[in-house]
């Protein structure tokens, strides 16, 4: 989450929000959250499960921009 927040601070084209999955079970179900951290990209077009290195998160973001 920290990396996503840093990206959002660095670019106006990136937004980042953090949600406590156990406090919002409907949202967790909607996005298929199976563990934490679980980063959802572009409304579910891509995702990253677990703490991933920056290069891997950037690759997932690019995949999300292309639709998967």
Beta strands, then each sheet from edge to edge (+ up, - down):
strand 1: 38-41
strand 2: 46-49
sheet 1: 1+ 2-
end
